[in-house]
């Protein structure tokens, strides 16, 4: 679905400097023609290779698991780490699936739980703040939800114009348009218009506009307050929303509207959002983006870093 601000297919995108990008996208498209199970098998093999090459990311993921889930034994965390990198490899193929698959093929692999919450909000003309997180299946989260109800995504524009064109239009395959993650006014406008806005506040974005509240076993994790800010938009409901890969395909989980949210207390609301996200991640921890330095920002510059 096109939007006035959507990237255009311009002649400059075919400059030789971008040929490698076009080749990569063409290869990704060709791979999406394979059966889904074949793609997932190849993805797991790619994940094993990535674990051997991306040593720094393996180190970060291992440290995150130590911090977040100290209740697990070392062997259990190593097993989870291995499964996580297999999921990383699958995610590469899932980008192609989300961007290039036709709706009919996507519907054959997806199940939806909680669609009644979306229907209820639509009947009331409410905006929907989709409280999501960085599962490795996040591209498919937006695609699957768009097949239920086309919405608006929050994203980080790519500096490569070819990849930006592919990313924007791929993510809008079943959705309306995307909003730059820095464009808060655009997000508020979407909610006021009664749209569904996909929003993932679970990364570490620094101390600016953040509070320090529990996330998993880390008692003071930098957490942005933007979730509650958006939830305050008039006639808006906040629905937990995430997508999990299964042996048969994907299940889109849509939770009931969060009661008494926001409360008006940034600390309370940020902690509540973190608890909702943690509960989702614990259902499939191997599919979460543990490669990000989630706990890098500390309350004081004098505090010893975790990484």
C-alpha positions as CSV (number, residue, x, y, z in Angstrom):
1,X,0.0,0.0,0.0
2,X,1.7,3.2,-1.2
3,X,2.0,6.4,0.9
4,X,2.9,9.9,-0.2
5,X,6.3,9.7,1.6
6,X,7.1,6.2,0.3
7,X,10.5,5.9,-1.4
8,X,10.2,6.0,-5.2
9,X,12.0,3.8,-7.7
10,X,14.3,6.4,-9.2
11,X,17.1,6.0,-11.9
12,X,19.8,6.7,-9.3
13,X,18.9,3.4,-7.6
14,X,20.4,1.6,-10.6
15,X,23.8,3.1,-10.3
16,X,26.6,0.5,-10.3
17,X,27.3,1.2,-6.7
18,X,24.0,-0.4,-5.8
19,X,24.3,-3.5,-8.1
20,X,25.4,-5.6,-5.1
21,X,22.3,-4.6,-3.2
22,X,20.0,-5.5,-6.1
23,X,21.8,-8.9,-6.5
24,X,21.3,-9.6,-2.8
25,X,17.6,-8.8,-3.0
26,X,17.2,-10.9,-6.2
27,X,18.9,-13.9,-4.4
28,X,16.6,-13.4,-1.4
29,X,13.6,-13.4,-3.7
30,X,14.7,-16.6,-5.4
31,X,15.2,-18.3,-2.1
32,X,11.6,-17.5,-1.1
33,X,10.4,-19.7,-3.9
34,X,11.6,-22.7,-2.0
35,X,9.2,-24.6,0.3
36,X,9.0,-23.1,3.8
37,X,10.6,-26.1,5.5
38,X,13.5,-26.0,3.1
39,X,14.1,-22.4,3.9
40,X,14.0,-23.0,7.6
41,X,16.5,-25.9,7.2
42,X,18.9,-23.6,5.3
43,X,18.3,-20.9,7.8
44,X,19.5,-23.1,10.7
45,X,22.6,-24.0,8.7
46,X,23.2,-20.3,8.1
47,X,22.8,-19.7,11.8
48,X,25.5,-22.3,12.7
49,X,27.8,-20.5,10.3
50,X,27.0,-17.1,11.7
51,X,27.8,-18.4,15.2
52,X,31.3,-19.3,14.0
53,X,31.9,-16.0,12.3
54,X,30.1,-13.4,14.5
55,X,32.2,-14.0,17.6
56,X,31.4,-10.6,19.1
57,X,27.7,-11.2,18.7
58,X,27.9,-14.6,20.3
59,X,29.7,-13.0,23.3
60,X,26.9,-10.4,23.6
61,X,24.1,-12.9,23.4
62,X,25.8,-15.2,25.9
63,X,26.2,-12.3,28.3
64,X,22.6,-11.2,27.9
65,X,21.4,-14.7,28.7
66,X,23.6,-14.8,31.8
67,X,22.1,-11.5,33.0
68,X,18.5,-12.1,32.0
69,X,18.2,-15.8,33.0
70,X,20.6,-16.6,35.8
71,X,18.2,-19.3,36.9
72,X,19.3,-21.5,34.0
73,X,22.4,-23.7,34.2
74,X,25.3,-22.9,32.0
75,X,24.5,-25.9,29.8
76,X,20.9,-24.7,29.4
77,X,22.0,-21.3,28.4
78,X,24.5,-22.7,25.9
79,X,21.7,-24.8,24.4
80,X,19.5,-21.8,24.2
81,X,22.3,-19.8,22.6
82,X,22.8,-22.4,19.9
83,X,19.0,-22.4,19.2
84,X,19.1,-18.6,19.1
85,X,21.6,-18.5,16.4
86,X,19.7,-21.0,14.4
87,X,16.8,-18.6,14.7
88,X,19.0,-15.8,13.5
89,X,19.7,-17.7,10.3
90,X,16.0,-18.4,9.8
91,X,15.2,-14.7,10.3
92,X,17.2,-13.9,7.1
93,X,14.8,-16.1,5.1
94,X,11.9,-14.7,7.0
95,X,12.7,-11.2,5.8
96,X,12.2,-12.4,2.2
97,X,9.0,-14.3,3.2
98,X,7.6,-11.1,4.8
99,X,8.5,-8.9,1.9
100,X,7.9,-11.0,-1.1
101,X,5.3,-13.7,-0.4
102,X,1.8,-13.2,-1.8
103,X,-1.0,-13.0,0.8
104,X,-2.4,-16.5,0.0
105,X,0.9,-18.2,0.7
106,X,1.3,-16.2,3.9
107,X,-2.2,-17.1,5.1
108,X,-1.4,-20.8,4.7
109,X,1.3,-20.6,7.3
110,X,-0.2,-18.2,9.9
111,X,-2.6,-18.6,12.8
112,X,-4.1,-15.7,14.8
113,X,-4.9,-15.7,18.5
114,X,-6.8,-12.8,19.9
115,X,-8.2,-11.3,16.7
116,X,-11.4,-10.4,18.7
117,X,-9.5,-7.7,20.5
118,X,-8.7,-6.0,17.2
119,X,-12.3,-6.3,16.0
120,X,-13.5,-4.8,19.3
121,X,-11.2,-1.8,19.0
122,X,-12.1,-1.3,15.3
123,X,-15.8,-1.3,16.2
124,X,-15.2,1.5,18.8
125,X,-13.0,3.5,16.4
126,X,-10.0,3.2,18.7
127,X,-6.4,3.6,17.8
128,X,-4.4,0.5,18.7
129,X,-0.9,0.7,20.1
130,X,0.6,-2.7,19.4
131,X,3.1,-3.3,22.2
132,X,5.6,-5.6,20.5
133,X,9.3,-6.5,20.8
134,X,12.3,-7.5,18.8
135,X,11.6,-11.1,18.2
136,X,13.6,-12.4,15.2
137,X,10.3,-12.9,13.5
138,X,9.5,-9.2,13.8
139,X,9.2,-8.7,10.0
140,X,6.5,-11.4,9.9
141,X,4.8,-9.9,12.9
142,X,4.0,-6.8,10.9
143,X,3.1,-8.8,7.8
144,X,0.8,-11.1,9.7
145,X,-1.0,-8.3,11.6
146,X,-1.5,-6.4,8.3
147,X,-3.4,-9.4,7.0
148,X,-5.7,-9.0,10.0
149,X,-5.9,-5.2,9.9
150,X,-3.5,-3.1,7.8
151,X,-1.6,-0.8,10.2
152,X,1.3,1.6,10.5
153,X,4.9,0.6,11.4
154,X,7.6,2.4,13.3
155,X,11.0,1.8,11.7
156,X,14.6,3.0,11.2
157,X,15.2,4.2,7.6
158,X,18.1,2.5,5.8
159,X,20.9,4.7,4.5
160,X,21.2,2.6,1.4
161,X,18.4,3.9,-0.9
162,X,17.9,0.5,-2.6
163,X,17.5,-1.3,0.7
164,X,15.4,1.5,2.0
165,X,13.1,1.1,-1.0
166,X,12.9,-2.7,-0.5
167,X,12.4,-2.4,3.2
168,X,9.7,0.2,3.0
169,X,7.6,-1.4,0.3
170,X,8.3,-4.9,1.7
171,X,7.0,-3.9,5.1
172,X,4.0,-2.3,3.5
173,X,3.0,-5.4,1.6
174,X,0.0,-5.7,3.8
175,X,0.2,-2.5,5.8
176,X,-0.5,1.2,5.2
177,X,2.8,3.1,5.7
178,X,5.8,3.5,7.9
179,X,6.8,6.2,10.3
180,X,10.4,7.1,11.2
181,X,11.2,6.1,14.8
182,X,12.1,9.8,15.5
183,X,8.7,11.1,14.2
184,X,6.6,11.0,17.4
185,X,4.1,13.4,15.9
186,X,3.6,11.0,13.0
187,X,2.9,8.1,15.5
188,X,0.4,10.2,17.5
189,X,-1.3,11.2,14.2
190,X,-1.7,7.5,13.3
191,X,-3.3,6.7,16.6
192,X,-5.6,9.7,16.5
193,X,-6.7,8.5,13.0
194,X,-7.7,5.1,14.6
195,X,-4.9,3.2,13.0
196,X,-2.9,0.3,14.5
197,X,0.7,1.4,15.3
198,X,3.4,-1.3,15.7
199,X,5.8,-0.3,18.4
200,X,8.8,-2.1,20.0
201,X,10.3,-0.4,23.0
202,X,12.5,-3.2,24.2
203,X,16.0,-2.1,23.0
204,X,18.4,0.1,24.9
205,X,18.1,3.6,23.4
206,X,20.3,5.3,26.0
207,X,19.5,7.3,29.1
208,X,17.6,10.1,27.2
209,X,13.8,9.8,27.8
210,X,14.4,6.5,29.7
211,X,13.9,5.3,33.2
212,X,15.6,2.4,35.0
213,X,13.3,-0.5,35.8
214,X,13.4,-4.3,36.0
215,X,13.7,-6.3,32.8
216,X,14.1,-10.1,33.3
217,X,16.7,-10.4,36.2
218,X,18.3,-7.1,35.6
219,X,16.9,-4.7,38.2
220,X,17.8,-1.5,36.5
221,X,17.4,-1.7,32.7
222,X,17.2,1.5,30.7
223,X,13.6,1.6,29.3
224,X,12.1,4.3,27.2
225,X,9.0,6.0,28.4
226,X,7.6,6.5,24.9
227,X,5.2,3.6,25.2
228,X,3.1,5.3,27.9
229,X,3.3,8.6,26.0
230,X,1.7,7.0,23.0
231,X,-0.8,5.1,25.1
232,X,-2.0,8.4,26.5
233,X,-3.3,9.5,23.0
234,X,-7.1,9.9,23.3
235,X,-9.2,6.9,22.4
236,X,-6.2,4.5,22.2
237,X,-5.9,1.0,23.6
238,X,-2.6,-0.9,24.1
239,X,-2.5,-4.4,22.8
240,X,0.4,-6.8,23.3
241,X,1.3,-8.2,19.9
242,X,4.0,-10.7,18.9
243,X,4.7,-13.4,16.4
244,X,6.2,-16.8,17.2
245,X,7.6,-19.4,14.8
246,X,6.2,-22.9,15.3
247,X,6.8,-26.3,13.6
248,X,3.9,-25.6,11.3
249,X,4.3,-21.9,10.6
250,X,3.7,-18.8,12.6
251,X,1.2,-17.8,15.4
252,X,0.3,-14.1,15.8
253,X,-0.6,-13.5,19.4
254,X,-2.7,-10.4,20.1
255,X,-3.4,-9.8,23.8
256,X,-6.3,-8.1,25.5
257,X,-6.1,-4.3,26.1
258,X,-3.9,-3.5,29.1
259,X,-6.2,-2.4,31.9
260,X,-5.3,0.8,33.8
261,X,-2.5,1.6,31.4
262,X,-0.9,4.1,31.3
263,X,-1.1,4.9,35.0
264,X,0.5,8.3,34.8
265,X,3.7,7.1,36.6
266,X,6.6,6.6,34.1
267,X,8.4,4.1,36.3
268,X,5.3,2.0,36.9
269,X,4.3,2.1,33.2
270,X,7.8,1.3,31.9
271,X,8.0,-1.7,34.3
272,X,4.6,-2.9,33.2
273,X,5.6,-2.8,29.5
274,X,8.8,-4.7,30.4
275,X,6.8,-7.4,32.2
276,X,4.5,-7.8,29.2
277,X,7.4,-8.1,26.9
278,X,9.3,-10.5,29.2
279,X,6.2,-12.8,29.4
280,X,6.1,-12.9,25.6
281,X,9.8,-13.6,25.2
282,X,9.7,-16.5,27.8
283,X,7.3,-18.3,25.5
284,X,10.0,-18.6,22.9
285,X,13.3,-17.2,24.2
286,X,15.3,-18.8,21.4
287,X,13.5,-16.5,19.0
288,X,14.4,-13.2,20.7
289,X,17.1,-10.8,19.5
290,X,19.7,-11.4,22.2
291,X,22.4,-10.1,20.0
292,X,21.7,-6.5,21.0
293,X,23.5,-5.0,24.0
294,X,20.2,-4.6,25.8
295,X,21.8,-3.7,29.2
296,X,24.6,-1.4,28.0
297,X,23.3,1.8,29.6
298,X,23.7,2.0,33.4
299,X,22.1,4.4,35.8
300,X,25.4,6.2,36.5
301,X,28.4,6.6,34.3
302,X,30.5,5.4,37.2
303,X,28.7,2.0,37.2
304,X,30.7,-0.9,35.9
305,X,29.4,-1.9,32.4
306,X,27.9,-5.4,31.8
307,X,29.8,-6.0,28.5
